[in-house]
Amino acid sequence: MGKNILVAHGGGPTAVINCSLQGVVEAARSAGFDGSIYAARFGAEGILAGDLIDLTDVPAAAIARLSHTPASAIGSCRRKLTDADYPTVLETLKRFDIGCFFYNGGNDSMDTCHKVNELARREGLDVQVIGIPKTMDNDLDLTDHCPGFGSAARYAALSSAELALDASALPIHVVVLELMGRNAGWVTAASALAGRLTGCPVLTYLPEVPVDEDRMLADVERTYARGQGLLVTVSEGLCGLDGKPLADTGIVDGFGHTVPGGTAQHITDQIIQKLGLKSRAEKPGLLGRASIPYQSSTDRAEAYAVGQYAVEAALKGESGYMVAINAVRTPAYRADLSLVPLAKVANVEKKFPLEWIADGNQIADAFFDYAMPLMGERFPEYALLR
């Protein structure tokens, strides 16, 4: 096995992706690893360019600050590697004498990780390859949940509660909040917690269920007529009955995915034009995945743990796996870690369960039982005087 470690980030950063990086570095140091610890600058782009950051002698105090540093401290990218790229990847692994390679990312990153492992095996390169899960979308398979989701869910829930209280305190318009989630509605589902926290009306629409816009508008009109205000929360990737996004930026990212956006504004325009009601669109966008003030303590600890576990597994000779979280919620929440084959995770997208969606715009109790432990600290109790 080579002497050095390489870690890289892929896809959109989360509020806890740097915690996993911290876990990797500190686990290697605790294990007495005497090689160099490298990080690829801007993920796959850095690997292809041989542009690596040497973290070996970075002071412990600086590494500790990763736990509350947003975005990616080493940079990420949305570069989808092609067959023509992989020989260059292998050359970088050889040139820097890499013995352990860790890729921290979501579906596409796990596919990259799997291909690197397969190619290394075919070429006889002695490198241990482990995937570290990361995605606020919570759509990686074979893991109970993904680091990054708990913090994004907490942000969605509390921000939605704040908007719901505002909408009901001054009930002169319908507020439509757009949250991230191209194909999977996990984060947007968390916004439905606002109704429980505030008692205010909330309608929630996820991409797993195509939307009948006429029915949506009828539900909006009927609910708003109660005079309690109304918050409508929607996933950015929401589609109509024709299967097409309600809003489309026309942009394709580096992984080949259509970039959604403008869904809240589209629905707001329809409410104004067809119902004659005042409405306004809100979209936190990247804030929903990067906010450190809303970072979940559970999410932070688990993100660190998967990075740590990945190093321990690689140093034992494991390769071709992703770290998975196995959770038990009763009588109290606890989680442990295991390894699952990258081949079974790569490019598999875990959708929000349809049985957890009621009447097209209500979220079932089962989801809150699932998600609440992941969102960390207790939620505030508001003074509801009306």
Buried (B, 14 or more C-beta within 10 A) or exposed (E): BBEBBBBBBBBBBBBBBBBBBBBBBBBBBEEEBEBBBBBBBBBBBBBBEEEBBEBBEBEEEEBEEBBBBBBBBBBBBBBBBEEEBBEBBBEBBBEBBBBBBBBBBBBBBBBBBBBBBBBBBEEEBEBBBBBBBBBBBBBBBBBBBBBBBBBBBBBBBBBBBBBBBBBBEEBEBBBBBBBBBBBBBBBBBBBBBBBBBBBBBBBBBBBBBBBEBEEBBEBBBEBBEEEBBBBBBBBBBBBEEEEEBBBBEEEEBBBEBBBBBBBBBBBBBBBBEEBEBBBBBBBBEEEBBBBBEBBBEBBBBBBBBBBBBBBBBBBEEBBBBBBBBEBEBEEEEEBEBBBBBBBEBBEBEBBBBEEBBEEBBEBBEEBBEBBBBBBBEEBEEEEEEE
